[in-house]
Amino acid sequence: MKLTAVCRLLSAVFFCTAVCSLSGCGGPEKPKDFPKLYSCNIGITQNGAPVEGVQVVLYDPEVNSRWAVGGITDRSGNAAVRTHGQFVGAPAGKYKIFLTKTIYEGQGWDNPESDTRKWVEDIKTYSLIDAQYTDREKSPLELTIENKSVKKVFEIGEPVKTLIYTQTKDSR
């Protein structure tokens, strides 16, 4: 009796796998005009140490592309670049790169959903990336992808913590 149940289960798994393979549910379908992608890994370091959680954005200033290209660094400071958020790699091109990484400090309201809430402290937003790398027009970081895989590490200097916004009780 147990063998029959296992056979049924295996048959069901095989059937579902076959249906998915034939119907194309192996991932998102690329649009017809989608460019060829090349593997691209970008590393970010500050004073030689890898930086986790950096949003890395590539854009081609010469081409008004509709494809967003970028990634987020992992613990080892590496970002596996994706195009349109879901397809591994980047199209060939000459890219400018800009970076963002922010943190928030402060509590704000003690209980935001309560009618009796009290303001505890201001919430401050800090950038952890030097301002020269956060401006897409002024960033000195560049990368060329020419029909092959690319792996490059960018050193962005000393760690920083720059206040960029303070949310107060009265700000909206």
C-alpha positions in Angstrom: 0.0 0.0 0.0 2.8 2.4 0.8 4.5 1.6 -2.5 1.4 2.6 -4.4 1.2 5.9 -2.6 4.9 6.7 -3.4 4.3 5.7 -7.0 1.3 8.1 -7.2 3.3 10.9 -5.6 6.2 10.4 -8.0 3.8 10.2 -11.0 2.2 13.5 -9.9 5.6 15.2 -9.5 6.7 13.9 -12.9 3.4 15.2 -14.5 3.7 18.6 -12.9 7.4 18.9 -14.0 6.5 17.9 -17.5 3.6 20.4 -17.6 5.7 23.2 -16.3 8.5 22.4 -18.8 6.1 22.5 -21.7 4.1 25.5 -20.6 7.2 27.6 -19.8 6.7 28.2 -16.1 10.5 28.0 -15.6 10.7 31.8 -15.0 9.7 35.1 -16.5 9.6 35.4 -20.3 11.9 38.0 -21.8 10.3 40.7 -24.0 10.9 40.3 -27.8 13.2 43.3 -28.1 15.2 42.3 -25.0 19.0 42.7 -25.4 21.6 39.9 -25.0 22.9 39.9 -21.5 26.5 39.3 -20.2 27.3 38.2 -16.7 28.4 41.2 -14.6 29.6 41.2 -11.0 30.5 44.4 -9.2 32.4 44.6 -5.9 32.3 47.6 -3.6 34.9 48.2 -0.9 35.6 51.0 1.5 39.2 51.0 2.7 39.6 47.5 1.2 36.7 46.1 3.2 33.6 44.7 1.4 30.4 46.8 1.9 27.1 44.9 2.2 23.8 46.4 1.2 24.9 48.9 -1.4 22.5 49.5 -4.3 24.6 49.5 -7.5 22.9 51.2 -10.5 24.3 51.1 -14.0 23.0 53.5 -16.6 24.2 54.3 -20.1 24.2 58.1 -20.5 24.3 57.8 -24.3 21.3 55.5 -24.6 17.8 56.1 -23.2 17.3 52.5 -22.3 14.1 51.2 -20.8 15.9 48.4 -19.0 16.9 49.0 -15.4 20.3 47.5 -14.7 21.8 47.0 -11.2 22.1 44.9 -8.0 22.7 45.0 -4.3 25.9 43.9 -2.7 26.0 40.8 -0.5 28.2 40.3 2.7 31.3 39.9 0.5 30.6 43.3 -1.1 29.6 41.7 -4.5 26.5 42.5 -6.5 25.4 40.1 -9.2 23.9 42.6 -11.7 20.5 41.9 -13.1 18.5 43.6 -15.9 14.9 44.6 -15.3 15.3 43.2 -11.8 15.0 39.6 -12.8 17.3 38.6 -15.7 20.9 37.8 -14.8 23.5 40.0 -16.5 23.6 43.4 -18.3 23.5 44.4 -21.9 26.7 45.5 -23.7 27.3 49.2 -23.2 29.4 52.0 -21.6 27.9 52.6 -18.2 28.1 55.2 -15.5 27.6 53.7 -12.0 26.1 55.3 -9.0 25.6 53.9 -5.5 23.3 54.3 -2.5 23.2 52.9 1.0 21.2 54.5 3.7 20.4 53.8 7.3 17.7 55.3 9.6 18.2 56.2 13.3 15.5 57.3 15.7 12.1 56.0 16.7 9.6 58.5 15.6 6.2 57.7 17.1 6.0 55.3 20.1 3.0 53.5 18.6 2.1 54.8 15.1 -1.3 53.1 15.0 -2.5 54.4 18.3 -4.7 57.5 18.8 -2.7 58.3 21.9 0.7 58.0 20.2 3.6 60.2 21.4 6.5 61.5 19.4 9.7 59.9 20.9 12.5 61.3 18.7 13.3 62.5 15.2 14.2 59.9 12.6 17.4 60.7 10.8 18.4 59.3 7.4 22.1 58.9 6.7 24.0 58.0 3.5 26.9 55.7 4.1 28.3 56.4 0.6 30.5 59.4 -0.2 28.3 61.9 -2.1 30.5 61.8 -5.2 29.3 58.2 -5.8 25.6 58.8 -5.2 25.1 61.4 -8.0 24.4 59.7 -11.3 25.7 62.6 -13.3 28.9 63.2 -11.3 29.9 59.7 -10.2 33.4 58.8 -11.4 32.6 55.1 -11.6 32.4 53.7 -15.1 32.2 50.2 -16.6 32.2 49.0 -20.2 30.6 45.7 -21.1 31.7 44.4 -24.5 30.2 41.0 -25.4 31.8 39.1 -22.5 31.5 38.6 -18.8 32.8 41.3 -16.5 33.9 41.3 -12.9 35.2 44.5 -11.3 35.8 45.9 -7.8 35.4 49.6 -7.1 37.2 51.1 -4.0 35.2 54.0 -2.7 37.5 55.3 0.1 36.7 56.0 3.7 33.4 55.0 5.3 31.1 58.0 5.8 27.9 58.8 7.6 26.3 61.9 6.1 22.9 63.2 7.4 20.6 63.6 4.4 17.2 64.1 6.0 15.5 64.5 9.4 11.9 63.6 9.9 10.4 65.6 12.7 7.0 65.3 14.4 5.7 68.0 12.0 7.3 66.9 8.8 5.2 65.0 6.3 
